Amino acid sequence: MPRKPTIIVLSAIVVLTVILRGWQLGESLWLDELHTSWTVSGSLSDVAQRAAVGNQSPVYFWLTWFSARLPLPGEIALRLPSMLAGCALPVAVFWLCKKLLPKKGSESADDTVPLLAAALVAIAPRAIFYSQEARPYAILMLVAALHYGVLLKGLERATWQMRTYWVITGALLVHLHYTGGLILLAELVALLLLAISDVRQRSPSGADCSPFKMCTNCLVDIGALVVLLLPAIPGMLAVSARRENWSHFVEPQPWEAILLLFPWTTAVVVLIVLKWWRPVLQQPSLILLACWIFVPQITAWLTTQVDVARLFHSRYLIAVMPATLIAAALCVRLCGNAATQSIAAGIILAIAFATSGIMHNWRQDGKVLHDRREDWRGAVAALNDKLKNDSATNPPILVRSGLIEADALRDNGEPFFRDYCLCPVKGIYRLNSDNLIPLTTDEPGLLQAELSERLRSEDSLWLLVRTSQASVREQLLKDLKKSLGVEIEASEPQFFGNLYLQQIKLRQLPVRR
């Protein structure tokens, strides 16, 4: 049971966590979140198919389907599961640190390291960001921390309850997001290393529970885990078939990027190098922590380098981040006494806060983080207002969502896929029009002949385009003019962050060639 001062400090950290994560919770949803909005906008039976087309497992979206129907503002209702998970993560990290630390005499009562780890989570910009995002990543971090905590308890005493929790949380990691499988891989590598070295661990009662025995006796647990993972296999294979899409934003990186992807990764290197000088963790705990940090990153880096699966991206490896913050907090234990440990903790916390950008953002625009620069809410509301004055003509609205899958529109005209490519304006922010046309992400102005013929007879149309590049805007107009074969007159674009809204009037005169 934590001491009273510890409870007070931990409560203060949780309050700070809630404030930082709740400050911008009502901001406009951005593109990925709008896929979530569209996925949960239909019936519960629609969720799995809609999640799959966006390369996602349905489990998180089933949960969000219920939260979206709470009597709350739409953005907050959609982000509520992530918000709750993000607020629980510092407590989970505190608990996990307590499990990691050796319990020797008075050291077990010193909560400096667990409290520091919880505080680092509270102010970590990525942890804040994903707690404000209607996607599964905040819950993924929480489950990863709980999963490792369960494993540590299982190494102490492998009761049937701990084994059951291990199986359930392990399966949940993958079902929340397929990249959660990298965390299971890290764990299995760690257990294999522990079995090979035959490092002995004893529970408080003295019961022998070596990693080797655990590995040889958990075949039933592994079998149960495999059974629970079977429903995820079709989805993983479908995502793998579309893996070339990730080449648009995931590039091969030099090896040192493994140390730089998360700011505190190097802390575990310090712990490993200096363990013979001043051991901070018992050998099994250090191996588990090191594998949690490095195995997913190295695996993702290798698969990206050889272009098998481009996974080396902070979003896909976010379940590693809590471990890096724990490693940073554990470095405090390298100091010799309580006073120097407190000073070191203060220095680490000050560095983390100074580099978080929170104070800079607050002074600049009164926000914890920079906004997502995609005001779909404002853009859709503005266009709906304009459509009220033009309801008689029902002009076409061409929408470039920027989804990486949208280029398949040239070959896939299925209504369901078209709806997916229009998901930003068919979910929580809904355009009041039935004349919506999705555009490809690459060369959106080069229209197919059938669509060009249909649009050529219109007097005007609207563009709602997601891009931050002026060159894309200019090229889009040139390509539209070429595709339609008529003169066009474009109004001044109205910007909503990285979105813009523009009316195009068509002059029914052939373009001279």
C-alpha distance (Angstrom), angle and dihedral (degrees) to the residues before:
residue distance angle dihedral
M1 . . .
P2 3.82 . .
R3 3.80 116.3 .
K4 3.80 119.8 -106.7
P5 3.85 95.4 -103.6
T6 3.80 88.7 51.0
I7 3.80 91.6 51.5
I8 3.82 90.7 50.1
V9 3.81 93.5 50.1
L10 3.80 93.1 43.8
S11 3.81 90.0 49.6
A12 3.80 89.7 51.8
I13 3.82 89.7 51.2
V14 3.81 90.6 51.2
V15 3.82 90.8 50.2
L16 3.81 90.0 50.7
T17 3.81 88.8 47.8
V18 3.79 92.0 53.6
I19 3.81 92.4 48.2
L20 3.81 94.8 49.0
R21 3.80 93.6 46.3
G22 3.77 96.5 41.6
W23 3.81 97.5 48.7
Q24 3.82 96.9 85.3
L25 3.78 99.2 20.7
G26 3.80 92.8 120.0
E27 3.81 97.0 54.8
S28 3.78 119.8 124.5
L29 3.78 113.9 -79.3
W30 3.80 116.8 -109.3
L31 3.81 128.6 -139.4
D32 3.82 101.2 -77.5
E33 3.79 90.9 44.2
L34 3.79 89.7 50.4
H35 3.80 87.8 58.9
T36 3.82 85.6 56.7
S37 3.81 90.1 48.5
W38 3.81 91.7 51.7
T39 3.81 92.1 44.0
V40 3.81 93.2 56.7
S41 3.83 96.4 36.7
G42 3.81 94.2 86.5
S43 3.78 132.2 50.3
L44 3.79 122.6 -49.1
S45 3.81 89.4 -108.2
D46 3.83 89.8 60.0
V47 3.79 94.4 57.0
A48 3.81 99.8 84.0
Q49 3.81 95.2 51.7
R50 3.80 93.3 44.3
A51 3.80 91.9 48.0
A52 3.80 91.9 48.9
V53 3.80 94.7 54.2
G54 3.81 86.8 57.9
N55 3.83 91.7 50.7
Q56 3.80 93.8 -106.0
S57 3.78 137.9 126.6
P58 3.83 113.0 -118.0
V59 3.84 99.6 -129.1
Y60 3.80 97.5 88.0
F61 3.79 91.2 43.5
W62 3.80 92.7 52.7
L63 3.80 87.5 57.1
T64 3.80 92.1 46.7
W65 3.80 91.3 48.0
F66 3.82 87.7 67.5
S67 3.81 96.1 42.3
A68 3.82 90.2 49.9
R69 3.80 88.7 63.3
L70 3.79 95.4 56.4
P71 3.84 116.8 111.3
L72 3.81 93.0 -102.1
P73 3.80 134.8 110.0
G74 3.79 107.3 -73.7
E75 3.80 97.7 -113.3
I76 3.80 93.2 47.8
A77 3.82 93.0 46.5
L78 3.81 91.3 52.5
R79 3.80 93.3 46.2
L80 3.80 95.6 43.0
P81 3.86 97.4 97.1
S82 3.80 90.7 51.4
M83 3.80 91.6 44.7
L84 3.80 92.9 52.6
A85 3.80 92.2 46.2
G86 3.80 91.1 47.9
C87 3.80 91.4 51.9
A88 3.81 91.4 48.5
L89 3.82 94.3 48.8
P90 3.85 97.0 80.4
V91 3.81 89.7 53.3
A92 3.80 91.3 47.8
V93 3.81 90.9 49.4
F94 3.82 90.2 48.9
W95 3.81 89.5 52.7
L96 3.81 92.3 46.1
C97 3.80 91.9 50.8
K98 3.78 89.6 53.1
K99 3.81 88.0 54.5
L100 3.80 93.1 47.7
L101 3.79 97.5 49.8
P102 3.81 119.0 86.3
K103 3.80 113.6 -110.9
K104 3.78 106.0 -133.3
G105 3.76 118.5 151.8
S106 3.78 115.2 -67.2
E107 3.82 92.5 -2.4
S108 3.77 89.8 79.3
A109 3.83 89.7 63.7
D110 3.82 94.3 52.9
D111 3.81 107.2 96.6
T112 3.82 97.4 176.6
V113 3.80 94.0 111.5
P114 3.83 97.8 44.8
L115 3.81 91.2 46.5
L116 3.80 91.9 47.9
A117 3.81 90.9 50.0
A118 3.81 90.3 50.3
A119 3.81 90.8 49.3
L120 3.81 91.9 49.5
V121 3.80 89.2 53.6
A122 3.80 90.6 48.8
I123 3.82 93.6 57.8
A124 3.82 100.1 32.3
P125 3.85 106.8 122.1
R126 3.80 94.4 -143.6
A127 3.79 91.8 49.0
I128 3.82 89.0 51.1
F129 3.79 92.9 46.3
Y130 3.80 96.0 51.5
S131 3.80 91.0 44.7
Q132 3.81 86.8 60.4
E133 3.80 94.9 46.6
A134 3.80 127.0 90.7
R135 3.79 92.5 -132.4
P136 3.83 132.1 97.8
Y137 3.83 99.4 -104.4
A138 3.83 99.4 96.0
I139 3.81 90.6 51.0
L140 3.81 89.2 45.6
M141 3.82 90.9 57.4
L142 3.79 91.4 48.4
V143 3.81 94.0 49.3
A144 3.83 91.1 46.9
A145 3.81 90.5 55.3
L146 3.80 92.0 46.8
H147 3.81 91.4 46.0
Y148 3.79 92.9 55.2
G149 3.78 91.1 45.2
V150 3.80 89.9 53.7
L151 3.80 89.8 49.6
L152 3.81 91.3 52.9
K153 3.80 90.5 50.7
G154 3.79 88.5 47.7
L155 3.80 90.7 54.1
E156 3.79 88.2 54.0
R157 3.79 95.3 46.0
A158 3.81 121.5 -6.1
T159 3.80 99.2 -148.6
W160 3.79 120.4 168.1
Q161 3.80 89.7 -109.3
M162 3.81 92.8 56.6
R163 3.80 91.3 45.1
T164 3.81 90.2 51.2
Y165 3.81 92.3 48.8
W166 3.81 89.4 48.4
V167 3.81 91.9 54.0
I168 3.81 94.4 45.2
T169 3.80 96.6 46.1
G170 3.81 91.0 43.9
A171 3.80 91.8 53.6
L172 3.80 90.6 44.3
L173 3.81 90.6 56.3
V174 3.80 91.2 61.7
H175 3.79 95.8 38.8
L176 3.80 91.3 52.6
H177 3.79 91.0 53.2
Y178 3.77 129.2 -11.7
T179 3.81 92.0 -128.1
G180 3.81 86.3 66.3
G181 3.80 84.0 84.9
L182 3.81 87.3 76.2
I183 3.79 88.7 65.9
L184 3.81 90.9 53.2
L185 3.80 89.1 49.5
A186 3.81 90.1 52.4
E187 3.77 90.8 50.4
L188 3.80 93.9 49.6
V189 3.82 90.9 49.3
A190 3.81 89.4 51.3
L191 3.80 92.6 49.6
L192 3.78 90.6 48.2
L193 3.81 90.8 52.1
L194 3.78 90.4 48.5
A195 3.79 91.6 49.3
I196 3.80 92.8 49.1
S197 3.80 93.2 49.7
D198 3.82 89.6 41.4
V199 3.78 92.2 -141.0
R200 3.79 107.8 -174.7
Q201 3.79 121.9 -133.5
R202 3.77 124.4 -174.4
S203 3.78 128.8 -161.8
P204 3.82 120.0 -131.5
S205 3.82 88.6 -94.0
G206 3.79 90.8 55.1
A207 3.81 96.1 -111.7
D208 3.80 112.6 157.1
C209 3.81 109.5 -117.7
S210 3.79 106.9 159.9
P211 3.81 120.0 178.8
F212 3.80 88.5 -118.5
K213 3.79 91.6 58.9
M214 3.78 90.4 43.5
C215 3.82 91.1 53.4
T216 3.78 93.5 47.6
N217 3.80 95.0 43.7
C218 3.82 100.0 46.1
L219 3.80 99.2 71.9
V220 3.79 89.2 113.7
D221 3.80 90.2 52.1
I222 3.79 92.4 49.2
G223 3.80 90.2 47.3
A224 3.80 90.7 51.6
L225 3.81 90.0 48.6
V226 3.80 91.3 51.1
V227 3.81 90.7 50.7
L228 3.81 91.0 52.0
L229 3.80 90.1 49.0
L230 3.81 95.5 51.6
P231 3.85 94.2 87.9
A232 3.81 89.0 57.6
I233 3.80 95.1 57.3
P234 3.85 98.0 81.8
G235 3.78 90.6 50.6
M236 3.78 92.4 48.0
L237 3.80 91.2 50.2
A238 3.81 91.0 49.5
V239 3.81 91.1 51.2
S240 3.80 90.5 47.0
A241 3.81 90.0 54.9
R242 3.82 88.7 58.6
R243 3.79 96.1 43.6
E244 3.82 93.5 119.9
N245 3.81 88.0 73.0
W246 3.81 90.3 72.8
S247 3.79 91.3 64.2
H248 3.82 86.3 79.7
F249 3.80 92.5 73.4
V250 3.83 110.0 6.3
E251 3.79 113.4 76.8
P252 3.82 129.1 -179.5
Q253 3.79 111.6 -94.1
P254 3.84 135.1 -158.2
W255 3.81 114.7 -96.3
E256 3.80 94.1 -104.0
A257 3.81 88.6 66.4
I258 3.81 85.4 80.4
L259 3.81 88.0 69.0
L260 3.79 93.9 43.3
L261 3.81 104.5 44.0
F262 3.82 90.1 86.3
P263 3.82 117.2 29.1
W264 3.81 98.6 -130.1
T265 3.82 100.0 43.2
T266 3.80 91.5 108.5
A267 3.81 89.4 62.4
V268 3.80 91.5 77.1
V269 3.82 89.0 51.1
V270 3.81 87.9 56.9
L271 3.80 90.6 50.0
I272 3.81 92.0 50.5
V273 3.82 95.2 45.9
L274 3.80 95.3 46.3
K275 3.81 98.2 38.9
W276 3.82 92.4 105.1
W277 3.81 91.2 52.7
R278 3.79 96.8 48.1
P279 3.81 116.7 -4.5
V280 3.79 109.4 -143.0
L281 3.80 98.5 177.1
Q282 3.74 134.6 27.1
Q283 3.79 111.9 -101.8
P284 3.85 96.8 -103.6
S285 3.82 92.7 50.2
L286 3.81 92.2 48.2
I287 3.81 91.3 49.6
L288 3.80 91.2 49.5
L289 3.80 92.4 48.9
A290 3.82 94.0 46.0
C291 3.80 92.5 48.7
W292 3.81 91.3 46.9
I293 3.80 89.0 56.3
F294 3.79 103.3 36.9
V295 3.81 109.6 28.9
P296 3.85 95.5 63.4
Q297 3.80 92.7 43.0
I298 3.78 95.7 46.4
T299 3.81 91.6 45.1
A300 3.82 92.2 49.5
W301 3.81 91.1 45.1
L302 3.81 92.0 52.0
T303 3.82 94.9 46.3
T304 3.80 88.9 49.4
Q305 3.80 93.7 48.3
V306 3.81 93.2 52.7
D307 3.83 91.4 39.1
V308 3.79 94.8 -122.0
A309 3.80 94.4 124.3
R310 3.79 122.5 -9.7
L311 3.78 99.4 -138.3
F312 3.80 102.6 137.2
H313 3.78 95.2 112.8
S314 3.80 128.6 115.6
R315 3.81 91.9 -123.3
Y316 3.80 92.6 57.4
L317 3.81 92.8 44.2
I318 3.79 97.8 41.6
A319 3.82 92.7 117.1
V320 3.82 86.0 70.9
M321 3.80 93.7 60.9
P322 3.85 98.6 80.8
A323 3.80 89.2 56.3
T324 3.82 92.0 54.3
L325 3.80 90.8 52.3
I326 3.80 90.5 48.7
A327 3.82 89.2 51.3
A328 3.81 90.3 51.9
A329 3.79 91.0 51.8
L330 3.81 91.9 47.1
C331 3.81 90.5 58.4
V332 3.80 86.4 74.1
R333 3.81 87.5 71.7
L334 3.79 89.8 66.2
C335 3.80 86.7 75.6
G336 3.77 116.1 92.6
N337 3.81 105.1 -127.2
A338 3.78 142.8 17.5
A339 3.81 94.6 -96.4
T340 3.80 95.4 54.0
Q341 3.79 90.1 42.3
S342 3.81 89.9 56.6
I343 3.80 90.8 49.0
A344 3.82 91.1 48.8
A345 3.79 90.6 48.5
G346 3.80 90.2 52.6
I347 3.81 91.7 49.7
I348 3.82 93.1 49.6
L349 3.79 91.6 47.1
A350 3.82 91.4 48.3
I351 3.81 91.4 50.4
A352 3.80 91.4 48.3
F353 3.81 92.1 49.9
A354 3.81 94.0 44.8
T355 3.80 92.6 51.0
S356 3.81 95.0 41.9
G357 3.81 92.7 79.6
I358 3.80 91.1 -136.8
M359 3.82 95.1 124.2
H360 3.81 92.9 43.6
N361 3.79 92.2 50.5
W362 3.79 91.4 46.0
R363 3.80 92.7 53.1
Q364 3.79 92.5 44.2
D365 3.80 102.5 48.0
G366 3.82 108.8 -10.9
K367 3.81 93.7 -102.9
V368 3.78 133.7 118.8
L369 3.81 93.0 -137.4
H370 3.77 133.5 14.6
D371 3.78 108.2 -91.2
R372 3.78 120.1 -107.3
R373 3.82 92.5 -102.5
E374 3.80 92.5 -131.3
D375 3.78 112.5 105.7
W376 3.79 97.7 -178.0
R377 3.79 89.0 154.5
G378 3.80 92.1 59.0
A379 3.80 94.5 41.4
V380 3.80 94.7 50.8
A381 3.81 92.0 45.2
A382 3.82 91.2 50.3
L383 3.80 93.0 49.0
N384 3.80 92.3 46.7
D385 3.81 88.3 54.8
K386 3.79 90.7 51.4
L387 3.80 91.9 47.5
K388 3.82 90.2 57.3
N389 3.79 88.3 67.3
D390 3.80 92.5 45.4
S391 3.81 101.1 40.7
A392 3.80 94.3 122.4
T393 3.82 95.0 63.4
N394 3.84 97.1 38.9
P395 3.83 93.3 -151.5
P396 3.81 119.8 -151.0
I397 3.81 116.0 -100.7
L398 3.79 115.5 -149.3
V399 3.81 111.6 -156.4
R400 3.78 124.0 -164.5
S401 3.79 103.3 -170.2
G402 3.80 94.8 175.3
L403 3.81 93.5 -130.8
I404 3.79 110.7 158.9
E405 3.82 90.2 -132.6
A406 3.81 93.6 54.9
D407 3.82 94.1 88.6
A408 3.81 86.9 73.6
L409 3.83 87.4 71.9
R410 3.81 88.3 91.1
D411 3.81 88.9 66.5
N412 3.79 102.9 22.6
G413 3.78 117.4 60.9
E414 3.79 96.8 161.5
P415 3.84 112.2 140.6
F416 3.80 92.1 -127.9
F417 3.80 93.0 53.9
R418 3.81 90.8 45.6
D419 3.80 88.8 53.1
Y420 3.79 89.5 52.1
C421 3.80 90.9 52.8
L422 3.81 87.3 51.2
C423 3.81 94.3 46.6
P424 3.84 94.5 118.8
V425 3.81 89.5 65.9
K426 3.81 99.1 33.4
G427 3.79 101.3 58.5
I428 3.78 130.0 52.0
Y429 3.82 90.1 -22.7
R430 3.79 104.5 51.4
L431 3.79 125.0 -176.5
N432 3.79 112.8 -136.6
S433 3.77 94.6 -129.1
D434 3.78 138.4 92.7
N435 3.80 92.1 -157.6
L436 3.80 99.2 82.2
I437 3.80 121.1 146.1
P438 3.83 121.8 -170.8
L439 3.80 118.2 -141.5
T440 3.76 128.9 -151.0
T441 3.79 119.0 -106.4
D442 3.80 94.5 -129.2
E443 3.82 114.8 57.0
P444 3.81 93.9 -9.8
G445 3.81 93.6 177.1
L446 3.81 94.7 61.5
L447 3.78 98.8 90.9
Q448 3.76 127.1 -169.2
A449 3.80 116.0 -102.9
E450 3.80 95.2 -109.7
L451 3.79 92.7 51.6
S452 3.81 92.3 44.9
E453 3.80 90.8 53.3
R454 3.77 90.9 50.5
L455 3.80 94.9 49.0
R456 3.81 95.2 43.6
S457 3.80 91.4 76.9
E458 3.81 93.7 54.3
D459 3.79 123.5 102.2
S460 3.80 93.6 -144.3
L461 3.77 144.3 -11.0
W462 3.80 138.5 -165.7
L463 3.78 130.1 -122.1
L464 3.80 121.3 -151.1
V465 3.78 104.6 -178.9
R466 3.79 134.5 176.2
T467 3.79 109.9 -147.5
S468 3.78 139.2 114.5
Q469 3.81 94.6 -157.5
A470 3.80 123.2 95.2
S471 3.80 89.2 -158.0
V472 3.83 90.2 61.7
R473 3.81 90.6 52.0
E474 3.78 92.3 50.1
Q475 3.78 94.7 45.4
L476 3.80 91.3 47.7
L477 3.81 91.2 58.8
K478 3.80 92.2 46.7
D479 3.80 92.1 49.8
L480 3.81 92.5 46.1
K481 3.78 90.7 53.1
K482 3.79 89.7 50.0
S483 3.81 94.8 45.9
L484 3.80 95.8 46.2
G485 3.78 96.0 42.0
V486 3.83 92.5 -142.5
E487 3.76 136.0 100.8
I488 3.78 113.6 -94.7
E489 3.78 133.8 -157.5
A490 3.79 115.4 -156.6
S491 3.79 124.1 -159.2
E492 3.78 122.0 -138.9
P493 3.81 107.9 -77.5
Q494 3.80 118.8 -113.1
F495 3.79 111.1 -140.3
F496 3.80 128.7 -143.0
G497 3.79 101.9 178.5
N498 3.80 106.6 -72.4
L499 3.81 90.9 -6.5
Y500 3.75 127.9 81.9
L501 3.77 135.6 -168.7
Q502 3.80 121.4 -151.1
Q503 3.79 136.7 169.5
I504 3.80 119.0 -138.7
K505 3.81 120.4 -160.0
L506 3.79 117.7 -160.1
R507 3.79 122.9 -142.8
Q508 3.76 110.1 -151.6
L509 3.79 94.8 -131.3
P510 3.78 123.4 111.1
V511 3.74 115.1 -113.1
R512 3.79 112.0 -110.4
R513 3.75 112.6 -117.5
